[in-house]
Amino acid sequence: MEHEECPFKWGDRVSHKLFGFATVNGEPTAVVGPDATLRRTVPRGWTVPVEWDDKGQAPARVASDHLTKISSPDAKGTQYWHQEWQKRVNVLAELRRKTDAAISKSLRSTPTITSGDLTELIAQEQAALKDLMKFLRQDAAGEHQ
């Protein structure tokens, strides 16, 4: 039993016939249900967590077939861009921890941490930092709407 990929991702703007516009604010969850003819469970779609534009409505989980994705080029919400930024910060922080740990153990360590090992860790950290800086430059230029 395999689900097709969910058509909605965190940060997508969506519309609902009764409740209006919303932003997907989490990861969709696959739903399965019984099929009497096949006598087994089968994929039944997705539930999608949303936060409604109408703040009088509580955040909810909605069946994916009741939502329509809005295809505006500036449809991504602030939460989406914050999540994308946070992913980059987390990668950089983890690489920095690895680099710091290796540097602190590098003198006469067992197992040996070579200068080549440190060079590779620093290169990975620098690549993550460049990615984060590119993201921030794009945001400052108004490319993240």
C-alpha positions in Angstrom: 0.0 0.0 0.0 1.7 3.2 -1.1 0.4 6.8 -1.1 0.9 9.2 -3.9 2.8 12.3 -2.9 0.7 14.8 -1.1 0.0 17.8 -3.4 0.4 20.2 -0.4 3.6 21.3 1.4 4.3 23.4 4.4 3.7 27.1 3.5 1.4 26.5 0.5 -1.5 28.8 0.3 -4.9 27.0 0.0 -8.6 27.7 -0.3 -11.6 25.9 1.2 -15.1 26.4 -0.1 -16.6 27.1 3.4 -13.7 28.5 5.5 -11.8 30.6 2.9 -8.1 31.0 2.6 -5.4 29.4 4.7 -1.7 28.5 4.9 -0.5 24.9 5.3 1.4 25.1 8.7 2.7 21.5 9.1 3.4 18.2 7.4 0.4 16.4 5.8 -0.5 13.0 7.3 -1.4 10.0 5.1 -4.8 8.5 5.7 -5.8 4.9 5.1 -9.2 3.2 5.3 -10.8 -0.2 4.7 -11.9 -1.3 1.3 -14.6 -3.9 1.6 -14.1 -5.3 -1.9 -10.4 -5.9 -1.4 -10.7 -6.7 2.3 -7.7 -4.6 3.2 -6.8 -1.0 3.9 -6.1 1.4 1.0 -4.8 4.9 0.8 -7.6 7.5 1.4 -5.7 10.8 0.8 -4.2 13.2 3.3 -5.1 15.4 6.2 -3.4 18.8 5.9 -2.8 21.1 8.9 -3.8 24.6 8.1 -4.0 28.0 9.8 -6.9 30.1 8.5 -6.6 33.7 7.3 -9.7 34.3 9.4 -8.2 34.4 12.9 -11.6 33.7 14.3 -11.2 30.1 13.0 -9.0 27.8 15.0 -6.1 26.0 13.2 -7.4 22.7 11.8 -6.5 19.5 9.9 -8.5 19.3 6.7 -8.9 16.5 4.2 -6.7 17.2 1.2 -9.6 16.8 -1.3 -11.4 19.7 0.3 -8.5 22.1 -0.4 -7.4 23.9 -3.5 -3.9 25.1 -3.9 -3.7 28.8 -4.9 -1.3 29.2 -7.8 -0.2 32.8 -7.2 3.6 33.4 -7.5 3.6 35.1 -4.1 1.5 32.4 -2.4 4.1 31.2 0.1 3.4 32.5 3.6 5.8 33.7 6.3 5.8 30.4 8.1 7.1 28.6 5.0 10.1 31.0 4.6 10.8 30.9 8.4 10.9 27.0 8.1 13.2 27.2 5.1 15.5 29.6 7.0 15.4 27.4 10.2 16.4 24.3 8.1 19.6 26.1 7.0 20.4 27.4 10.5 20.0 23.8 11.9 22.4 22.4 9.2 24.9 25.1 9.9 24.7 24.6 13.7 25.2 20.9 13.4 28.2 21.2 11.1 29.6 23.9 13.5 29.2 21.5 16.4 31.0 18.7 14.5 33.9 21.1 13.5 34.2 22.4 17.1 34.3 18.9 18.5 36.9 17.8 16.0 39.1 20.8 16.7 38.9 20.4 20.5 40.1 16.7 20.1 42.5 17.2 17.2 45.8 17.3 19.2 47.1 13.8 19.6 43.7 12.3 19.4 42.7 8.6 19.2 41.4 8.0 16.7 43.6 10.5 14.8 41.9 13.6 13.6 44.0 14.9 10.7 44.3 18.3 9.2 42.5 16.9 6.2 39.6 15.9 8.4 39.4 19.4 9.8 39.7 20.9 6.3 36.7 18.8 5.1 34.6 19.7 8.1 35.4 23.4 7.7 34.6 23.2 3.9 31.2 21.7 4.7 30.5 24.4 7.3 31.5 27.1 4.9 29.2 25.7 2.2 26.2 25.7 4.7 27.1 29.3 5.7 27.2 30.3 2.0 23.7 28.7 1.5 22.3 30.6 4.5 23.8 33.9 3.3 22.4 33.4 -0.2 19.0 32.7 1.4 19.2 35.9 3.5 20.2 38.0 0.4 17.3 36.6 -1.6 15.0 37.5 1.3 16.4 41.0 1.6 15.8 41.4 -2.2 12.2 40.5 -1.8 12.4 37.1 -3.5 10.6 35.3 -0.7 6.9 36.2 -0.8 
